[in-house]
Amino acid sequence: SILVVAAGNNGLDNDSVVNDLFVHFTNLQFVENNRTYVMDNIVEVAAVNQAGQLVGFSNFGQTKVMLAAPGRGVNSCSSLPNQFKTKSGTSFSAPQVAATLAMMVNQSPEDTYINIINRLRLSVDPHDSLTMTTISGGCLNINRALTPIAGGRLDISNGPN
């Protein structure tokens, strides 16, 4: 299984923030019965605006945050009937990635979670503001992530990063 988490809304570098919850989440290791386990199934998501630029409130991290997704000015449900509000935050970015990953798993149920995460990483739209702030250097591209793969498999040996 894959765990998708929001990077946070403090404008901090999650690679260097020791006390940040998500630093402990990503690449989490634990020891049980003298064996070390690495949790490499976590996808951390930053927020971008409509132009694909990292927004100032979004946490980031070149080794912790996988990619970004829209997180500024997202239409969301309101407490008033039949109305929407515009919201912002990485908590609005992460569900888009989670839904995309769910569709990717449904599309290729025999694939490993590592391959699914790598396919997601390689399918992003590259953006200059994300090159040094995320692992993938880009923003979620749902269409590309769900595009059928020739021969049923994606060659993940090469990629943008």
N, C-alpha and C positions, 0 to 999 in steps of 0.2 A: 504494500500500500504506500501511498504518497501523502505526505502532510504538507499542506500549503499554509504559510503564515504571512501576515502583514509585517513589513519591515519596521514599522513604527513611524510616528509623526513628530519627531523632535529635531529633524534636520541633522542627525548625527551619523557619523561613520560607524556602522556596526562592526567593522573590522577592528576598531580601536577602542570601542566603548566597553570596558571590562564589566561594568555593572548592568549593562543592557540585557534584558531578558532574552532577546533574539540572538545575541552572541552565544548564549548558552544553548539555545535551541539548535542552531545550525552547526552541523558537523559534531553533534553531541556524541560523546563517548561515555560508556559506562563499563564497569568491570563486574563480572559475575563468575564465580567459581574459577578465578584466576584467568579468565578469558576477557579480552577487551573487544567490545562491540562498537562500531561506528554507525551512527544513524545517518546514512547518506540518502535518505528518502525525503528530505525536507527541502521544500522550494520556498524561498523567501522572496517577497514581492514588494517593490518600490512603487511610487506613484508618479505619473507624468500628467502634463496638461494635454489639451487637444492638439498641440503642435508636436507632441512627443518629447517634450523637454522635461527633465526631472524638476519637480516642484520643490520650492525651498523648504517646506515642512517635512518632506519625505526623508526617512533614513535611507542610507545607501551602504554599499560595501562591495568592493571589487572581489573579495573572496567569500562573502557571506550571502549577498543578495543576488539571486539568479537572474531576474529580469524585472522589467517595469510593466505596468498596465495603467490604463486611464484611472485617475484618482482625484482629479480636480473638476468640479462642476458636473458630477454624476447625478442624473435624475434618480431619485429614490422615493419610495412610498412615504406618505405623510400620515399623520394621525387623523387628518381630516378626510372624510370620505371622497373618493374619486379625485384626489389631488396628489401632486408630486412636489417634492422639495429638491433643490439642488444641494448636494452634499459633497464634501471633500475628505480625503484620507486614504491611507493605505488599506484600511478595512474595506474600502470600495474597490480597490485594485485586486486584492487576493481572490475574491470569489470568481472574478472573470477567469483567472488562471486555473482555479480549481475546477470550474465547469469545463474549460478547454481540456484539461488533463483527463477528466472523466470521459469526455467524448473520445479522446485519443485511446484510452484504455478500452472503451467499448469497441472502437474501430479495430484494435489489434490486441485482443484479450490474451493471446499467447506470448506477447512481448514482455520482457522484463521491465520492472519499474525504472531501472537504470537507462535502458534504451528509450523508454517513453520520455524521461526527463531530458535526455540528450537530444531527442527529436525536438522537444519544445525549445531547448536552448538554441538549436541551430535554425529554428524557424522564425526567429525574431526579426523585426525591422531595426536595422542598426541606426543609432542616433549618437551624435557627437557627445551630448551631455551624459550619455550612459556608458561610454567607452571605458572610463576609469572609475565608474561608480557601480557597475554590476558585473557579474560573471560573464553574461552573454553579450553585453554591450548594446542591448537593444530592448525594444518594446514588443509586447505580445502582438502576434499576428495570427489571429484565430484561423483565418482561411488557410494560410500556409501550414500551420500546425496540423490541420485536418486534411490537407491535400493527399489523396492516395499516393502511395509510394510505388514507383515502378519496380516490379518484381516482388512487391510486398515488404521490402526492407529498405531502410535508409542507411547509407554508408555513413557511419558516425566517426570514422577514423580521421576525417578532415573537417574543419569548421572554422568559423570566424575567430574562435578563441581556443 
